[in-house]
């Protein structure tokens, strides 16, 4: 019986001609795209889940202040992990991670500059994060000596080639520190929050100079320089543990200044939920998951529309089968087998299509782009998508068609069950979904343009930056005389992304329990004029000794401190008593997702290492060449690496850019698939009305009359779809924009433009078939049966 079902199903697929091809091809495209998107969503939702007992692992965060001073950070004091293990019974294990500074290393007589993915960590690192597979070395003794390091497989190959890296040594060129490789880890998977390529034994810090305040790292409660992670005992209460940690820290303080408390955040949440409560990443995952379902739905709608529309052609077949004794269940099973065969062919074709779009997927998501059929997660997605399509596109048509009245069907009167109302509703739904994606594309594009074009408050154009290391003053002096260079300035951070902050500030009138986090930036006297920052009051630094006790605040800092007439007022930064000499207009020092931070600018140029070279588009190549020549004079052992601030600025919004590109692609796919379905329905409608069209032409109807006749009903449906889609799209995109502190307003013309695009695309699709039918020979049309 089953064999017979498949034989009949194959026969009907061949008989369907281009309608079958349309069904299979359309479903294959949406399946290929949706499968990749579902894989992306699955990766995002499964971050760090490959570690054992992930549900018991927590990141320790620190919460400061209240009201407008409220701030939460992932940076914790070094001793908290030691104290947690010693004094909190619920803590089974604790580990710290801190950034290891970018450095140049010499290995195998070659030099390598590594800027990112370097970290200090404790010896029990893999006790908590046991999902990282140790390929070589002793897992139980990860760091046998203070100078031991663990490398990723990628970095081990980079340093030592294919040779066994265990026991090999390499040197930090700047510090002359020598490290010995004790273990090699498998490269971190895409869904890991920790993608470090080098882990340095944190114990090495104890052999160096003590940390801030002259205390070792395990005792310095003022050095908030580490991420701390704890693994709790089963059934432990995270909030209770957090209170105990807060109590432990409180005992270390002699007064109530800068009060803070600890919070525990589940490891499974740290990727999608920022510590300050921003859930924009989670929203993006939800939106992309919804888009994947929308695309699958659009493809399934095409299938249902074409299947139910062509059901009238099978009415007599169904009637004869019923008269011959076939039951509705048998007929439904036959039709379900046909749907399953169609879906299986589409799935097979979609897997082949995946190989073509994987490079594009990797480029816009930053993920590896692997899609292995041997991965169990892949089959979960495949079977899930196939089940969704089968239920949506297979079950309903099967039971609809198998329920035909045999008497009416044999008389050719099957219109009562032909599903005309359903098809119209599905066309509306299909184009409503496509229109929402188009609106999303326009809004995201507008926000990205707003971010790129918005004045950040400083001039970043044609400025490149690099790490001048210990030769910053000499390089600055030499470059200042070059004709291709408009100016040179130095600082500790770039103005695009100020990374350092402080709680150690004081001013007249500050409450004792006030905890105000202020961003801090160390600059030279040329920084403000070269970046064209606007001074609203006071003066700039002058490059004299008095600068060491002078500070400049931004507008937000003046507002939040409440200092009236700030010029000349006392301001203490860390241990330095000074005065305020200027107020600078606010400028963005982080992403526009965040409101502007209070900022204190001070000037100790001898501590600066970041050099900014200001030039023009025409002179930039010459300026870079001159800079590289100077670099080779002072530091020939190091490769010269630089970056334009525009590129650094764009990097802050990589996630949003990826979202925009994904939406562009998916909206295009949605429109194409919707139009394929509309093309099939229009073609079927013109086939049904071939004789009517011939008679109308004989009676004098023009091509325009007939085209309008065939297009009118479909255009009504598309206009209804636009009306339904517009308010829903507005709500969704307004929700997305709320994550930005600075954002565009959604304009009415966005919906008009999206509607026009949908209408024009539909008209072109309908018009093609309508004109084709209208210009056909009326004599042949009238003869058509």
C-alpha positions as CSV (number, residue, x, y, z in Angstrom):
1,X,0.0,0.0,0.0
2,X,2.7,2.4,1.0
3,X,4.6,1.6,-2.2
4,X,1.5,2.4,-4.2
5,X,1.1,5.7,-2.4
6,X,4.7,6.7,-3.4
7,X,4.2,5.6,-7.1
8,X,1.0,7.7,-7.4
9,X,2.7,10.6,-5.6
10,X,5.7,10.5,-8.0
11,X,3.2,10.3,-11.0
12,X,1.3,13.4,-9.7
13,X,4.5,15.3,-9.1
14,X,5.6,14.7,-12.8
15,X,2.1,15.6,-14.0
16,X,2.2,18.9,-12.0
17,X,4.9,20.2,-14.3
18,X,6.2,23.7,-13.3
19,X,3.7,23.9,-10.5
20,X,5.5,21.0,-8.8
21,X,8.9,22.7,-9.5
22,X,7.5,25.9,-8.0
23,X,6.4,24.1,-4.9
24,X,9.7,22.2,-4.4
25,X,12.0,25.1,-5.4
26,X,10.2,27.7,-3.2
27,X,10.2,25.4,-0.2
28,X,13.9,24.5,-0.8
29,X,14.9,28.2,-0.7
30,X,13.0,29.0,2.5
31,X,14.2,25.8,4.1
32,X,17.8,26.6,3.3
33,X,17.7,30.1,4.6
34,X,15.6,29.2,7.6
35,X,17.8,26.3,8.6
36,X,20.8,28.6,8.8
37,X,18.9,31.1,10.7
38,X,17.6,28.5,13.1
39,X,21.2,27.2,13.6
40,X,22.2,30.8,14.4
41,X,19.4,31.1,17.0
42,X,20.3,27.7,18.5
43,X,23.9,28.8,18.8
44,X,22.9,32.0,20.5
45,X,20.6,30.3,23.0
46,X,23.1,27.5,23.8
47,X,26.0,29.7,24.8
48,X,28.3,28.0,27.3
49,X,25.9,25.1,27.6
50,X,28.7,22.6,26.7
51,X,30.1,22.9,30.2
52,X,29.0,20.4,32.8
53,X,26.6,21.8,35.4
54,X,26.2,25.1,33.6
55,X,23.1,25.8,35.6
56,X,25.3,25.9,38.8
57,X,27.9,28.3,37.4
58,X,27.5,32.1,38.0
59,X,29.3,35.2,37.0
60,X,29.9,37.6,39.9
61,X,28.9,41.2,39.2
62,X,29.3,44.3,41.3
63,X,26.5,46.8,41.7
64,X,27.3,50.4,42.7
65,X,25.3,53.4,43.7
66,X,21.6,54.2,43.2
67,X,19.4,56.4,41.0
68,X,21.3,58.1,38.2
69,X,24.6,56.9,39.8
70,X,23.5,53.2,39.5
71,X,26.0,51.1,37.7
72,X,26.7,47.4,37.5
73,X,30.1,45.9,36.4
74,X,31.5,42.5,35.6
75,X,34.9,43.7,37.0
76,X,35.4,42.5,40.5
77,X,38.2,42.8,43.1
78,X,40.8,40.0,43.0
79,X,40.3,38.7,46.6
80,X,36.6,37.9,46.2
81,X,37.3,34.5,44.6
82,X,39.7,33.5,47.4
83,X,37.3,34.7,50.1
84,X,34.4,32.9,48.5
85,X,36.2,29.6,48.6
86,X,37.4,30.2,52.2
87,X,34.2,31.6,53.8
88,X,31.2,30.6,51.8
89,X,30.4,26.8,52.1
90,X,27.9,26.9,49.1
91,X,30.8,27.8,46.7
92,X,32.4,24.6,45.4
93,X,34.9,26.3,43.1
94,X,35.8,29.8,42.0
95,X,38.0,31.1,39.2
96,X,39.2,34.6,38.1
97,X,39.9,35.9,34.6
98,X,41.7,39.1,33.8
99,X,42.8,40.7,30.6
100,X,46.4,40.1,29.7
101,X,47.6,43.2,27.8
102,X,48.2,43.0,24.0
103,X,51.9,42.1,23.4
104,X,54.4,40.9,20.9
105,X,55.8,37.4,21.4
106,X,58.9,35.7,20.0
107,X,58.5,32.0,19.3
108,X,60.5,29.9,16.9
109,X,62.6,33.0,16.0
110,X,59.5,34.7,14.7
111,X,57.5,37.6,16.2
112,X,53.8,37.7,16.6
113,X,51.7,40.6,17.9
114,X,48.6,39.4,19.7
115,X,46.0,42.1,20.7
116,X,43.0,40.2,21.8
117,X,41.9,37.0,23.4
118,X,44.7,36.9,26.0
119,X,43.8,36.3,29.7
120,X,45.1,35.6,33.2
121,X,43.3,32.8,35.0
122,X,43.6,30.6,38.0
123,X,45.0,27.0,38.0
124,X,41.5,25.5,38.5
125,X,40.2,27.1,35.3
126,X,39.0,23.8,33.7
127,X,37.5,22.6,36.9
128,X,34.6,25.1,36.3
129,X,34.9,25.5,32.5
130,X,35.3,21.8,31.9
131,X,33.7,21.9,28.4
132,X,37.1,23.1,27.0
133,X,38.8,19.9,25.9
134,X,42.4,19.6,26.8
135,X,44.0,18.1,23.6
136,X,47.6,17.9,25.0
137,X,48.9,18.3,28.5
138,X,47.8,17.3,32.0
139,X,44.2,18.4,32.6
140,X,44.6,17.8,36.4
141,X,47.7,20.1,36.6
142,X,47.0,22.8,34.1
143,X,49.6,25.3,35.3
144,X,52.5,23.3,37.0
145,X,54.6,26.5,37.3
146,X,53.9,30.2,37.6
147,X,55.2,30.8,34.1
148,X,53.1,28.1,32.5
149,X,50.6,29.0,29.9
150,X,47.8,27.2,28.1
151,X,47.3,27.9,24.3
152,X,44.4,27.2,22.0
153,X,45.1,24.8,19.2
154,X,45.0,27.8,16.8
155,X,47.6,29.8,18.6
156,X,49.8,26.8,19.2
157,X,49.9,26.1,15.5
158,X,50.6,29.8,14.8
159,X,53.6,29.8,17.2
160,X,55.0,26.4,16.7
161,X,53.5,25.0,13.4
162,X,52.6,21.3,13.5
163,X,55.2,20.4,16.1
164,X,54.2,19.4,19.6
165,X,53.9,22.6,21.6
166,X,54.0,21.0,25.1
167,X,57.2,22.1,26.9
168,X,58.1,24.7,24.2
169,X,58.9,28.3,25.4
170,X,58.3,31.7,24.0
171,X,59.0,35.3,25.2
172,X,57.0,38.5,25.7
173,X,59.3,40.9,23.9
174,X,58.3,43.9,25.9
175,X,58.6,42.4,29.4
176,X,61.2,39.7,28.6
177,X,59.0,37.2,30.4
178,X,59.4,33.7,29.3
179,X,56.5,31.3,29.2
180,X,56.3,27.5,28.9
181,X,53.4,25.8,27.2
182,X,51.8,23.3,29.6
183,X,48.6,22.5,27.7
184,X,46.8,23.0,24.4
185,X,43.0,23.4,24.4
186,X,40.7,22.7,21.6
187,X,39.6,25.9,19.9
188,X,36.6,27.4,21.6
189,X,33.3,26.7,19.9
190,X,31.2,29.5,18.4
191,X,28.8,29.4,21.3
192,X,31.4,30.1,24.0
193,X,31.6,33.4,25.9
194,X,35.3,32.8,26.4
195,X,37.3,32.6,23.2
196,X,40.8,33.3,24.6
197,X,43.7,31.8,22.7
198,X,46.2,32.2,25.6
199,X,45.6,31.6,29.3
200,X,48.4,32.9,31.6
201,X,48.8,31.6,35.1
202,X,47.4,34.2,37.4
203,X,50.0,33.2,40.0
204,X,52.6,35.0,38.0
205,X,51.1,38.3,39.2
206,X,52.2,37.4,42.7
207,X,55.8,37.2,41.6
208,X,55.7,40.7,40.0
209,X,55.3,44.0,41.8
210,X,52.2,44.2,44.1
211,X,49.0,45.7,42.7
212,X,47.4,49.0,43.4
213,X,47.8,50.3,46.9
214,X,51.0,48.2,47.4
215,X,49.0,45.0,48.1
216,X,49.2,41.6,46.4
217,X,46.4,40.6,44.0
218,X,44.8,38.2,46.6
219,X,44.4,41.0,49.1
220,X,43.8,44.2,47.1
221,X,40.1,44.9,47.4
222,X,40.4,48.2,45.5
223,X,41.7,46.6,42.3
224,X,38.5,45.8,40.3
225,X,40.4,44.1,37.5
226,X,39.0,40.6,37.3
227,X,36.0,38.6,36.1
228,X,35.0,36.2,38.8
229,X,33.0,32.9,38.3
230,X,31.8,30.6,41.0
231,X,30.3,27.1,40.9
232,X,27.7,26.6,43.6
233,X,26.6,23.4,45.4
234,X,23.4,21.9,44.2
235,X,20.3,23.6,45.6
236,X,22.3,26.6,46.8
237,X,20.5,30.0,46.8
238,X,22.4,32.4,44.5
239,X,20.9,35.5,46.2
240,X,22.0,34.3,49.6
241,X,25.6,33.6,48.4
242,X,25.6,37.2,46.9
243,X,24.7,38.7,50.3
244,X,27.5,36.7,51.9
245,X,30.0,38.0,49.4
246,X,28.8,41.5,50.0
247,X,29.2,41.1,53.7
248,X,32.7,39.7,53.3
249,X,33.7,42.8,51.3
250,X,32.1,45.2,53.8
251,X,34.4,43.9,56.5
252,X,37.4,45.1,54.4
253,X,36.3,48.7,54.4
254,X,36.9,51.2,57.3
255,X,34.2,53.6,56.1
256,X,31.0,53.7,54.1
257,X,32.5,55.4,51.0
258,X,31.8,53.8,47.6
259,X,29.4,51.1,48.9
260,X,28.8,48.2,46.6
261,X,27.1,44.8,46.6
262,X,27.6,41.6,44.7
263,X,25.1,39.9,42.4
264,X,25.2,36.5,40.8
265,X,24.3,36.1,37.1
266,X,23.8,32.6,35.6
267,X,26.4,31.7,33.1
268,X,23.7,30.8,30.6
269,X,22.5,34.4,30.6
270,X,25.7,36.4,30.3
271,X,25.7,36.3,26.5
272,X,22.2,37.6,26.0
273,X,21.7,39.8,29.0
274,X,24.1,42.7,29.7
275,X,24.8,43.3,33.4
276,X,23.0,46.7,33.4
277,X,19.8,44.9,32.4
278,X,19.9,45.6,28.6
279,X,18.3,42.6,26.8
280,X,19.0,43.8,23.2
281,X,20.9,40.6,22.3
282,X,18.0,38.5,23.6
283,X,15.6,40.6,21.6
284,X,17.7,40.1,18.4
285,X,17.6,36.4,18.9
286,X,13.8,36.5,19.3
287,X,13.4,38.6,16.2
288,X,15.6,36.3,14.1
289,X,13.8,33.3,15.4
290,X,10.5,34.9,14.4
291,X,11.9,35.8,11.0
292,X,12.9,32.2,10.4
293,X,9.3,31.0,11.3
294,X,7.9,33.8,9.0
295,X,10.0,32.6,6.1
296,X,9.0,29.0,6.7
297,X,5.4,30.1,6.9
298,X,5.6,32.1,3.7
299,X,7.0,29.0,1.9
300,X,4.3,26.8,3.4
301,X,1.6,29.3,2.4
302,X,2.7,29.0,-1.2
303,X,2.4,25.3,-1.0
304,X,-1.1,25.4,0.6
305,X,-2.3,28.0,-1.9
306,X,-1.1,26.1,-5.0
307,X,-2.2,22.7,-3.6
308,X,-5.7,23.9,-2.7
309,X,-6.1,25.9,-5.9
310,X,-5.2,22.9,-8.0
311,X,-7.5,20.7,-5.9
312,X,-10.4,21.3,-8.3
313,X,-8.4,19.5,-11.0
314,X,-8.3,16.4,-8.8
315,X,-12.0,16.6,-7.8
316,X,-13.1,13.9,-10.3
317,X,-10.2,11.7,-9.3
318,X,-11.2,11.9,-5.6
319,X,-14.9,11.4,-6.5
320,X,-14.1,8.2,-8.5
321,X,-11.9,6.9,-5.7
322,X,-14.6,7.4,-3.1
323,X,-17.3,5.8,-5.3
324,X,-14.9,2.9,-5.8
325,X,-14.7,2.4,-2.0
326,X,-11.8,4.5,-0.9
327,X,-12.2,6.0,2.6
328,X,-11.3,9.6,3.6
329,X,-8.5,8.3,5.7
330,X,-6.9,6.4,2.8
331,X,-7.2,9.4,0.5
332,X,-5.8,11.7,3.2
333,X,-2.9,9.3,3.6
334,X,-2.2,9.4,-0.2
335,X,-2.2,13.2,-0.1
336,X,0.0,13.2,3.0
337,X,2.5,11.0,1.3
338,X,2.6,13.4,-1.7
339,X,3.2,16.3,0.7
340,X,5.9,14.3,2.5
341,X,7.6,13.5,-0.8
342,X,7.5,17.1,-1.9
343,X,8.9,18.3,1.5
344,X,11.6,15.6,1.4
345,X,12.7,16.6,-2.1
346,X,12.7,20.3,-1.0
347,X,14.8,19.4,2.1
348,X,17.3,17.5,0.0
349,X,17.6,20.4,-2.4
350,X,17.9,22.9,0.5
351,X,20.9,21.0,1.9
352,X,22.7,21.4,-1.4
353,X,21.7,25.1,-1.5
354,X,23.2,25.5,2.0
355,X,26.6,24.9,0.7
356,X,26.3,27.9,-1.6
357,X,25.2,30.4,1.0
358,X,27.4,29.2,3.9
359,X,30.2,31.7,3.0
360,X,27.7,34.6,3.0
361,X,26.3,33.3,6.3
362,X,29.8,33.3,7.9
363,X,30.6,36.8,6.6
364,X,27.5,38.4,8.1
365,X,27.3,36.5,11.4
366,X,30.9,36.0,12.3
367,X,30.3,32.3,12.9
368,X,32.2,29.5,11.4
369,X,29.6,28.6,8.8
370,X,29.9,24.8,9.5
371,X,26.7,22.8,8.9
372,X,27.5,19.1,9.3
373,X,25.0,16.4,8.8
374,X,26.8,14.4,11.4
375,X,26.0,16.9,14.1
376,X,22.9,15.9,16.2
377,X,21.9,19.5,16.5
378,X,21.7,19.8,12.8
379,X,19.2,16.9,12.7
380,X,17.2,18.5,15.4
381,X,16.8,21.6,13.3
382,X,16.1,19.6,10.1
383,X,13.5,17.4,11.7
384,X,11.9,20.4,13.5
385,X,11.7,22.4,10.2
386,X,10.3,19.4,8.3
387,X,7.7,18.7,11.0
388,X,6.6,22.4,11.0
389,X,6.2,22.4,7.2
390,X,4.5,19.1,7.2
391,X,1.9,20.1,9.8
392,X,1.4,23.5,8.2
393,X,1.6,22.6,4.5
394,X,0.7,19.0,4.4
395,X,-2.0,18.0,6.9
396,X,-4.6,20.7,6.1
397,X,-4.6,20.3,2.3
398,X,-4.7,16.6,2.6
399,X,-7.8,16.6,4.8
400,X,-9.4,19.4,2.8
401,X,-9.1,17.6,-0.5
402,X,-9.9,14.1,0.9
403,X,-13.2,15.6,2.3
404,X,-14.6,16.4,-1.2
405,X,-18.3,15.3,-1.7
406,X,-18.0,12.5,-4.3
407,X,-21.4,13.4,-6.0
408,X,-20.5,17.1,-6.3
409,X,-17.0,16.3,-7.3
410,X,-18.1,14.0,-10.2
411,X,-20.4,16.7,-11.4
412,X,-17.5,19.2,-11.4
413,X,-19.0,21.2,-8.6
414,X,-16.2,21.3,-6.1
415,X,-16.0,25.0,-5.6
416,X,-17.6,24.8,-2.2
417,X,-14.5,23.0,-0.9
418,X,-11.9,24.6,-3.1
419,X,-10.7,26.9,-0.4
420,X,-10.9,30.2,-2.2
421,X,-11.4,32.2,1.1
422,X,-8.5,30.4,2.6
423,X,-6.2,31.2,-0.3
424,X,-7.2,34.9,-0.1
425,X,-6.4,34.9,3.6
426,X,-3.1,33.2,3.0
427,X,-2.1,35.7,0.3
428,X,-2.9,38.5,2.8
429,X,-0.8,36.8,5.5
430,X,2.0,36.2,3.1
431,X,2.4,39.7,1.9
432,X,1.8,41.1,5.4
433,X,4.8,39.1,6.6
434,X,6.9,40.3,3.7
435,X,5.9,43.9,4.2
436,X,6.9,43.7,7.9
437,X,10.3,42.5,6.9
438,X,10.6,45.3,4.4
439,X,9.7,47.9,7.1
440,X,12.2,46.3,9.4
441,X,14.9,46.6,6.7
442,X,14.2,50.3,6.2
443,X,14.1,51.1,9.9
444,X,17.3,49.2,10.7
445,X,19.0,50.8,7.7
446,X,17.9,54.3,8.9
447,X,19.2,53.7,12.4
448,X,22.6,52.4,11.0
449,X,22.9,55.5,8.8
450,X,22.0,57.7,11.8
451,X,24.7,56.0,13.8
452,X,27.3,56.5,11.1
453,X,26.4,60.1,10.2
454,X,25.6,61.3,13.7
455,X,28.1,63.8,15.0
456,X,29.8,62.0,17.9
457,X,31.1,65.3,19.3
458,X,34.7,64.9,17.9
459,X,36.4,64.6,14.5
460,X,37.4,61.0,13.9
461,X,37.8,61.3,10.1
462,X,41.2,60.5,8.5
463,X,42.7,59.7,11.9
464,X,44.7,56.5,12.4
465,X,45.9,55.2,15.8
466,X,48.5,52.8,17.0
467,X,50.3,51.7,20.2
468,X,53.5,53.8,20.5
469,X,54.7,51.7,23.4
470,X,57.7,53.3,25.3
471,X,58.6,55.5,22.4
472,X,55.4,57.5,22.2
473,X,57.1,61.0,22.9
474,X,59.9,60.5,20.3
475,X,57.4,59.3,17.7
476,X,55.0,62.2,18.4
477,X,57.8,64.7,18.1
478,X,59.2,63.3,14.9
479,X,55.7,63.0,13.2
480,X,54.7,66.6,14.2
481,X,57.2,68.0,11.6
482,X,55.8,65.9,8.7
483,X,53.9,67.8,6.0
484,X,51.5,65.0,5.5
485,X,50.5,65.1,9.2
486,X,48.0,67.7,10.4
487,X,48.5,66.9,14.0
488,X,49.5,64.3,16.5
489,X,48.0,63.6,19.9
490,X,48.3,60.9,22.6
491,X,46.0,59.3,25.2
492,X,45.4,56.1,27.1
493,X,42.2,55.2,25.2
494,X,40.7,56.2,21.8
495,X,37.8,58.7,22.0
496,X,35.7,56.1,20.2
497,X,35.7,53.7,23.1
498,X,36.9,54.9,26.5
499,X,37.4,51.7,28.5
500,X,38.7,52.9,31.9
501,X,36.7,54.3,34.8
502,X,37.0,55.2,38.4
503,X,35.1,55.4,41.7
504,X,37.9,57.4,43.3
505,X,36.7,60.9,42.9
506,X,35.8,63.7,45.4
507,X,34.5,67.3,45.2
508,X,33.1,69.8,47.6
509,X,29.5,68.8,48.5
510,X,29.8,65.1,47.6
511,X,27.8,62.9,49.9
512,X,29.9,60.3,51.8
513,X,27.9,57.4,50.5
514,X,27.8,58.7,46.9
515,X,29.2,56.1,44.4
516,X,29.6,57.8,41.0
517,X,31.4,55.8,38.4
518,X,33.2,58.2,36.1
519,X,34.9,57.4,32.8
520,X,38.5,58.7,32.8
521,X,40.8,59.6,29.9
522,X,44.4,60.6,30.1
523,X,45.4,63.0,27.2
524,X,48.1,65.4,26.2
525,X,47.5,69.1,25.4
526,X,47.0,68.4,21.6
527,X,44.2,65.9,22.1
528,X,41.3,68.4,22.5
529,X,42.2,70.7,19.6
530,X,43.1,67.9,17.2
531,X,39.9,66.0,17.8
532,X,38.0,69.4,17.7
533,X,36.4,68.9,21.1
534,X,34.4,72.0,22.0
535,X,35.3,73.7,25.3
536,X,32.2,75.3,26.8
537,X,34.1,76.9,29.7
538,X,37.6,77.3,31.0
539,X,40.7,76.3,29.0
540,X,42.7,73.4,27.7
541,X,45.8,71.8,29.1
542,X,49.0,73.8,28.5
543,X,51.7,71.1,28.6
544,X,53.1,72.4,31.9
545,X,53.6,70.9,35.3
546,X,50.3,72.4,36.6
547,X,48.5,70.1,34.2
548,X,49.2,67.2,36.6
549,X,46.7,68.7,39.1
550,X,44.2,69.9,36.6
551,X,41.1,68.2,35.2
552,X,38.5,68.9,32.6
553,X,34.9,67.5,33.0
554,X,32.3,66.9,30.4
555,X,28.8,68.3,30.6
556,X,27.3,65.1,32.0
557,X,29.9,65.0,34.8
558,X,29.2,68.6,35.8
559,X,25.5,67.8,35.8
560,X,25.7,64.6,37.9
561,X,28.2,66.0,40.4
562,X,26.0,69.1,40.9
563,X,29.1,71.4,40.8
564,X,28.0,75.0,40.2
565,X,30.4,77.3,38.3
566,X,32.9,74.5,38.1
567,X,36.0,76.4,36.9
568,X,38.5,76.7,39.7
569,X,36.6,74.3,42.0
570,X,38.3,71.5,43.9
571,X,38.3,68.0,42.3
572,X,40.1,65.0,43.6
573,X,41.0,62.2,41.2
574,X,42.3,59.0,42.8
575,X,45.0,60.4,45.2
576,X,45.6,63.7,43.4
577,X,44.0,66.9,44.7
578,X,43.4,69.2,41.8
579,X,41.1,71.8,40.3
580,X,38.7,71.9,37.4
581,X,40.1,74.1,34.6
582,X,37.6,73.4,31.8
583,X,34.2,71.9,30.7
584,X,34.1,70.1,27.4
585,X,30.9,69.5,25.4
586,X,29.6,65.9,25.7
587,X,30.9,63.5,23.1
588,X,30.2,59.8,22.7
589,X,32.8,57.7,24.3
590,X,30.9,54.4,23.8
591,X,28.2,53.0,21.7
592,X,25.0,55.1,21.2
593,X,23.2,52.3,22.8
594,X,24.4,53.8,26.1
595,X,23.8,57.3,27.4
596,X,26.8,59.5,27.7
597,X,28.9,58.8,30.8
598,X,30.3,61.4,33.1
599,X,33.9,61.9,32.0
600,X,37.0,63.3,33.7
601,X,39.9,64.2,31.5
602,X,43.4,64.6,33.0
603,X,46.8,65.0,31.6
604,X,49.8,62.9,32.5
605,X,51.3,62.5,29.0
606,X,54.2,60.3,30.2
607,X,51.7,57.5,30.9
608,X,50.1,57.6,27.4
609,X,50.8,54.9,24.9
610,X,48.1,55.5,22.3
611,X,49.2,57.7,19.4
612,X,46.6,59.4,17.1
613,X,47.8,60.8,13.7
614,X,45.5,63.3,12.1
615,X,45.7,63.6,8.3
616,X,43.6,63.9,5.2
617,X,42.2,61.4,2.7
618,X,44.8,62.4,0.1
619,X,47.8,62.6,2.5
620,X,46.9,59.4,4.5
621,X,49.1,57.0,2.5
622,X,52.1,59.3,2.9
623,X,51.5,59.8,6.6
624,X,51.2,56.0,7.1
625,X,54.4,55.4,5.2
626,X,56.3,58.1,7.3
627,X,54.9,56.6,10.5
628,X,56.0,53.1,9.5
629,X,59.5,54.4,8.8
630,X,59.7,55.9,12.3
631,X,58.4,52.7,13.8
632,X,61.1,50.7,12.1
633,X,63.7,53.1,13.4
634,X,62.6,52.8,17.1
635,X,61.1,49.4,17.2
636,X,62.4,47.2,14.3
637,X,61.6,44.0,16.2
638,X,57.8,44.7,16.2
639,X,55.4,44.7,13.3
640,X,53.7,48.1,12.7
641,X,49.9,47.8,13.1
642,X,47.4,50.7,13.0
643,X,43.7,51.2,12.6
644,X,41.6,54.1,11.5
645,X,39.2,55.4,14.1
646,X,36.3,55.1,11.6
647,X,36.9,51.4,11.5
648,X,37.0,51.3,15.4
649,X,33.8,53.2,15.4
650,X,32.1,50.8,13.0
651,X,33.3,47.9,15.1
652,X,31.1,49.1,18.0
653,X,28.0,48.5,15.9
654,X,29.0,45.2,14.2
655,X,26.0,43.4,15.8
656,X,23.6,46.0,14.4
657,X,25.3,45.9,11.0
658,X,24.9,42.1,11.0
659,X,21.2,42.5,11.9
660,X,20.7,45.0,9.1
661,X,22.4,42.7,6.5
662,X,20.4,39.7,7.7
663,X,17.2,41.7,7.4
664,X,18.0,42.8,3.9
665,X,18.7,39.3,2.8
666,X,15.6,37.8,4.5
667,X,13.3,40.5,3.2
668,X,14.6,39.9,-0.3
669,X,14.0,36.1,0.1
670,X,10.5,36.8,1.5
671,X,9.5,39.0,-1.4
672,X,10.9,36.5,-4.0
673,X,9.1,33.6,-2.4
674,X,5.8,35.6,-2.0
675,X,6.0,36.6,-5.7
676,X,6.7,33.0,-6.7
677,X,3.5,32.0,-4.9
678,X,1.6,34.9,-6.5
679,X,2.9,33.9,-9.9
680,X,1.6,30.4,-9.4
681,X,-1.8,31.6,-8.3
682,X,-2.1,34.1,-11.1
683,X,-1.1,31.5,-13.6
684,X,-3.7,29.1,-12.2
685,X,-6.4,31.8,-12.2
686,X,-5.7,32.7,-15.8
687,X,-5.9,29.0,-16.8
688,X,-9.3,28.7,-15.2
689,X,-10.5,31.9,-17.0
690,X,-9.0,31.2,-20.4
691,X,-12.3,30.8,-22.1
692,X,-13.7,33.9,-20.4
693,X,-10.7,35.9,-21.5
694,X,-11.1,34.8,-25.1
695,X,-14.9,35.7,-25.1
696,X,-14.1,39.2,-23.6
697,X,-11.5,39.8,-26.4
698,X,-13.9,38.8,-29.1
699,X,-16.4,41.3,-27.6
700,X,-13.8,44.1,-27.8
701,X,-11.9,44.0,-24.5
702,X,-8.4,45.5,-24.6
703,X,-5.2,44.1,-23.1
704,X,-5.4,46.8,-20.4
705,X,-9.0,45.8,-19.6
706,X,-8.1,42.1,-19.2
707,X,-4.9,42.8,-17.2
708,X,-6.9,45.1,-14.9
709,X,-9.6,42.5,-14.5
710,X,-7.1,39.8,-13.5
711,X,-5.0,42.0,-11.3
712,X,-7.8,43.8,-9.4
713,X,-8.6,41.0,-6.9
714,X,-5.0,40.3,-6.0
715,X,-4.2,44.0,-5.5
716,X,-7.1,44.3,-3.0
717,X,-5.5,41.5,-1.0
718,X,-2.1,43.1,-1.1
719,X,-3.4,46.5,0.1
720,X,-5.2,44.7,3.0
721,X,-1.9,43.0,3.8
722,X,-0.1,46.4,3.9
723,X,-2.8,47.9,6.3
724,X,-2.5,44.9,8.6
725,X,1.3,44.8,8.6
726,X,2.1,48.5,9.2
727,X,1.0,48.8,12.9
728,X,2.5,45.5,13.8
729,X,5.8,46.4,12.1
730,X,5.8,49.8,13.9
731,X,5.4,48.1,17.3
732,X,8.2,45.6,16.7
733,X,10.7,48.2,15.4
734,X,9.8,50.8,18.0
735,X,10.6,48.1,20.6
736,X,13.9,47.4,18.9
737,X,14.9,51.1,18.8
738,X,14.2,51.5,22.5
739,X,17.6,49.8,23.2
740,X,19.4,52.9,21.7
741,X,19.9,56.0,23.8
742,X,20.0,58.0,20.6
743,X,17.7,56.8,17.8
744,X,15.7,57.8,14.7
745,X,12.0,58.4,14.7
746,X,10.0,55.9,12.6
747,X,8.7,58.1,9.7
748,X,5.3,57.6,8.0
749,X,7.1,57.4,4.6
750,X,8.8,54.1,5.7
751,X,5.4,52.4,5.6
752,X,4.5,54.1,2.3
753,X,7.7,53.1,0.7
754,X,7.5,49.5,2.0
755,X,3.9,49.3,0.7
756,X,4.8,50.7,-2.7
757,X,7.6,48.2,-3.0
758,X,5.3,45.3,-2.2
759,X,2.6,46.6,-4.6
760,X,5.1,47.2,-7.5
761,X,6.6,43.8,-7.1
762,X,3.2,42.2,-7.0
763,X,2.0,44.1,-10.0
764,X,5.0,43.1,-12.0
765,X,4.4,39.5,-11.1
766,X,0.6,39.6,-11.8
767,X,1.1,41.7,-14.8
768,X,3.4,39.2,-16.5
769,X,0.8,36.4,-16.4
770,X,-2.1,38.8,-17.1
771,X,-0.6,40.3,-20.2
772,X,0.5,36.9,-21.4
773,X,-3.1,35.7,-21.1
774,X,-4.5,38.9,-22.6
775,X,-2.4,38.8,-25.8
776,X,-3.2,35.1,-26.4
777,X,-5.2,34.2,-29.6
778,X,-8.9,34.4,-28.5
779,X,-9.9,31.6,-30.9
780,X,-7.5,29.2,-29.2
781,X,-8.7,30.5,-25.8
782,X,-12.4,29.8,-26.6
783,X,-11.5,26.3,-27.8
784,X,-9.8,25.6,-24.5
785,X,-11.4,23.0,-22.2
